[in-house]
Amino acid sequence: MAATSNDPVIKHYREQISDNDVKILEALNKRVKLVKSLKDYKEAEGLSFYDAAQEDWVITYLCRANRGPLSNEGLREIYSLILQVAKREAAALSLEERSEAPQS
């Protein structure tokens, strides 16, 4: 059996997967920045950051838009985690920003 690292087909697929992973990472980082901006705005307006109905809407919307092969169950699992991590990261960025702000 030949080593898989020398197989040009495997190498090609791995390169495509890596390219796609970078795009996913860029999208996740952009999402965290947008969530942080939304969080900061809502807090400045005295509004609650967490909105369960909006999160449910996002997942329902994405399930309707999903054409596979990712199952809707898989999509729900992934997006539940994305939403959870994005909120946590956005909150951490806000705290970090506040701690770096000059105190008056």
C-alpha positions as CSV (number, residue, x, y, z in Angstrom):
1,M,0.0,0.0,0.0
2,A,1.4,3.4,-1.0
3,A,1.9,6.2,1.5
4,T,-1.1,8.5,1.4
5,S,1.0,11.6,1.6
6,N,2.4,10.8,-1.8
7,D,-0.9,10.3,-3.5
8,P,-1.7,13.4,-5.7
9,V,-5.4,12.9,-5.4
10,I,-5.3,12.9,-1.6
11,K,-3.0,15.9,-1.7
12,H,-5.4,17.7,-4.0
13,Y,-8.4,17.0,-1.7
14,R,-6.4,18.0,1.4
15,E,-5.4,21.3,-0.2
16,Q,-9.1,22.0,-1.1
17,I,-10.2,21.2,2.4
18,S,-7.5,23.4,3.9
19,D,-8.5,26.3,1.6
20,N,-12.1,25.8,2.7
21,D,-11.0,25.7,6.4
22,V,-9.3,29.1,6.0
23,K,-12.6,30.5,4.6
24,I,-14.6,29.1,7.4
25,L,-12.1,30.6,9.9
26,E,-12.3,34.0,8.3
27,A,-16.1,33.8,8.4
28,L,-16.1,32.8,12.1
29,N,-13.8,35.7,13.0
30,K,-16.0,38.1,11.1
31,R,-19.0,36.7,12.9
32,V,-17.4,37.2,16.3
33,K,-16.6,40.9,15.4
34,L,-20.2,41.5,14.3
35,V,-21.6,39.9,17.4
36,K,-19.3,42.0,19.5
37,S,-20.5,45.2,17.7
38,L,-24.1,44.1,18.2
39,K,-23.5,43.3,21.9
40,D,-21.8,46.7,22.5
41,Y,-24.7,48.5,20.7
42,K,-27.4,46.6,22.6
43,E,-25.7,47.3,26.0
44,A,-25.4,51.0,25.2
45,E,-29.1,51.0,24.4
46,G,-29.9,49.2,27.6
47,L,-31.1,46.1,25.8
48,S,-30.4,42.5,26.7
49,F,-27.7,40.9,24.7
50,Y,-29.1,37.4,24.6
51,D,-32.1,36.8,22.3
52,A,-33.3,33.2,22.3
53,A,-35.9,33.9,19.6
54,Q,-33.3,35.3,17.3
55,E,-31.0,32.3,17.8
56,D,-33.9,30.0,17.1
57,W,-34.7,32.1,13.9
58,V,-31.1,31.8,12.7
59,I,-31.0,28.0,13.1
60,T,-34.5,27.6,11.4
61,Y,-33.5,30.0,8.6
62,L,-30.3,28.0,8.0
63,C,-32.1,24.7,8.1
64,R,-34.5,25.9,5.4
65,A,-31.5,27.2,3.3
66,N,-29.6,24.0,3.8
67,R,-29.3,21.9,0.6
68,G,-27.0,19.3,2.1
69,P,-25.1,17.1,2.3
70,L,-24.9,18.4,5.9
71,S,-28.0,17.1,7.7
72,N,-30.2,19.6,9.5
73,E,-29.3,17.8,12.7
74,G,-25.6,18.3,12.0
75,L,-26.3,22.0,11.1
76,R,-28.2,22.5,14.4
77,E,-25.3,21.0,16.4
78,I,-22.7,23.0,14.6
79,Y,-24.6,26.3,14.8
80,S,-25.6,25.9,18.4
81,L,-21.9,25.7,19.2
82,I,-21.0,28.6,16.8
83,L,-23.6,30.8,18.5
84,Q,-22.4,29.8,22.0
85,V,-18.7,30.4,21.2
86,A,-19.4,33.6,19.3
87,K,-21.2,35.1,22.3
88,R,-18.5,34.1,24.7
89,E,-15.7,35.5,22.4
90,A,-17.6,38.7,21.8
91,A,-18.1,39.1,25.6
92,A,-14.4,38.5,26.2
93,L,-13.4,41.1,23.5
94,S,-15.8,43.7,25.1
95,L,-14.2,43.1,28.5
96,E,-10.7,43.3,27.1
97,E,-11.6,46.5,25.3
98,R,-13.0,48.0,28.5
99,S,-10.0,47.0,30.6
100,E,-7.7,48.7,28.1
101,A,-9.7,51.9,27.9
102,P,-8.3,54.9,29.8
103,Q,-9.9,55.4,33.2
104,S,-11.3,58.9,33.8
